[in-house]
Amino acid sequence: MSHDNKTRDCVFCKIIAGEIPAHKVYEDEYTYAFLDIVPIREGHTLVIPKKHYDYSENMPDDDFAAMMLVVNKLKKNYKSTFNVPQVGFFVSGWDVPHTHVHVVPMKDSKDITSKPLLDKTAPKFTDTEFERTVRKIRNSLQNQDN
Ligand SMILES: [Zn+2]
């Protein structure tokens, strides 16, 4: 499942391989995390397994658990980094067929929906601004215990 024909065209596999640039915030042996280029809020992150799995329910438990530990690590961090009351996450799987968890710093209960994108109240960032967010997250993660 990790290197069939489908993965050659997979945007997320190319990001992990460094063939497509991304605003990486975290990486370990199993998991990779980078900023969504169409964010709902500043810090909106995609957490993905390094191996190509189409849907999360098809992942081995160990790889799924490793991915979710990173989700929780970021959730703990983003509350203070982005000064928000809640950090939500969701898996929808409609756009790219490589499992990804959206982690979203939430200022409003509607932030976990597409409402900010549809209403065009979602922020737009330049590359420089995305990189500033990356530095903010990485610096903050360095000072975090787990
Ligand atoms: Zn992939």
Residues whose N, C-alpha, C, O or C-beta is under 5 A from the ligand:
A	BS01	ZN	T7 C10 F12 C13 H52 H98
